[in-house]
Amino acid sequence: MHRHDRAAGRLRLVAASGLARAGAGEWVYLSDEQDVAPAHALRRGGFVCVAGDSLGTGAGGTVAVPLPGADGPVGVLSVLMPGPGEPDEAQRSLLRALAAWAGARLGGGPGRSAGPDPVGAIKRSVRMGELTAALAEAVTSRDVVEAVAEFVMPPFGADGVVFQLLEGGRLRVVGAVGYSQEFLDLVDGIPPAANMAAVDVMRTRAPGFIRSRAELSARYPTLTNVNEASPKEAWAFLPMLASGRAIGMCVVSFSEPRPFTDDERALLTALSGLVGQSLERARLYDVEHARAQELQRGLLPRTLPRLPAASAAARYLPAGRGEEVGGDWYDVIPLSADRVAMVIGDVMGHGITEAATMGRLRTAVRTLADLEMPPDELFSRLNDLVSDLGEDFYATCLCAVFDPVARTCSYSLAGHPPPLVVHPDGTVHSPDVAPDPPLGAATPPFETHQLHLPDDCLLVLFTDGLVESATRDVDQGLAQLRGVLSRAVVDTACFKATDEDEDIRRLDELCDRVVSALLPDHEQTTDDAGLLIVRTRCAAARDVASCALPNDPRAAGQAREYVRAQLDAWGLDDLVLTTELLVSELVGNIVRHAKGPIRLRLLRSRSLTCEVYDGSLTTPRIRHASFTDEGGRGLQLVAALSRRWGARYLDDGKCIWTEQDLPLTQNSAEPGRAGVQAAPHPMPGV
């Protein structure tokens, strides 16, 4: 540290640390015009960084900051750097704070007293350095408030702090400590004109120090109501400066009247600049963080559907403390005949770009799944989409389709771990299959795997971020996941829920147990993690009825006869007429335009599903029949009579299906538990 002697036109060394005595000689006296960092900082009146060793100390560079005084710099603070690199913003802020404090102490002359509490002043200056380090690590506005509360309030004896930013022409409270919510509501959102203390400090960019209530009332009579409501007795109003402008005000308050020493004023002044820069950066992060979270919420399902054959719960945990948005996704998609598609995927990478890619893939999966594509064919289409995005885009994915009637789960893997099957007794089954390469790197066709499921079980789908980390490989993570699931299923009694709400609640508890066990400190993780747990329920035999039909004009009549008998057995007489019309049209179309074998299947669930199978792969489509056409209106009638209809393709043909809502009295009952038996088959050979 050098003191400036204006009369002599030189800088005199007054303190040094870490400088060898042999190398200090060149630093003792420096001319104002000398070509060295301290003299440059003095002449410019600002921060200077000079590379090289100009004074023979062995340094790689020198950083110099002028010590501010009332009539210009009173000296220079210099730091010798080991290399030529410049300090970062946090280090610069620390140097400016120390320079402001040192300048205030040197400004009174050589004989100036250190103040009535030299030990306290030293502790406060140390705390300023700690504050600078804490602010450099602060990410959110809350982090900034907590740093000030920890490192500023105790050494100054303060017991309150309020941060107010100018937003929309009003002062908004963005953080506070030591005040009641009632008082914060009083001062939040007031215009600056109603708070002349804020106007003064933001206009002059200079702090204001109020020693007592009486002084506050005398200087700012318009703040009488705030003064009366405040529990404090003394205040330091500090302007928060960032990017060359005043962005708001920080108020440090005290519960007792008190004066402010020169050292305290200098340190608090330096504090306002540090906090202003950190708070502006944190507010930008808060805004981007909120946008990222909203984007993630918009791309992931807001709620998972509650389906007759499946209940589900899921969790998404972003990596670390970054943008909290990434490329992991999950979905549960209802299909025809109570079948359920379950998807989980992971776009490689982390951030907004990966989230956008994830959104495109999730939309594509839903669209392709609605077309009733099997998982392997869906992946072939999805692989083309990812490949078209570019060579740097890859994604892993698991797509599974659960059929509650066949009691099977068909799935395909694209670089993704297989699902786990959890049985009611806590047994966990892990299929031993090899996945295909990730989407974007694979060459179709994809392999289809199949699981035969019990009446009631859990399917657990997850991304690698849940089981793999820097301290745990995949095999260890999978073993831990299986152990957690086995214990948690028994503890949470997932299979003993008596209603749908309780079922979802217990699945949520299970998700929380898994996440807390495998990712106890997820803020330190480096990868996103996704978890989807689905409870599957197979269809009861009494809720499914089917029959074969002849491949001739008699088929429509026999189909109507079978429908009447079966719906009468199910107590669905109100649906007989419309269902007869539907099967007549569908079976008649097969006889006229397709080929056999023909099969009819009825499924009673929350709706009545009517399926007609044939051996043709022709695509049914609605025609626009003219007024004189004698046909071509059959599928229009099907669309009008059913809630929805569609077709799905099989290895040996296709299935055309319709869904109708059940009458309210039937819909409120639990299908499969009504005790209604299927009607006897009216045709031989069925």
Summary of the structure (lengths in Angstrom):
residues: 686
radius of gyration: 37.2
end to end distance: 101.2
largest distance: 121.2
contacts: 2268
relative contact order: 0.06
helix: 41%
strand: 25%
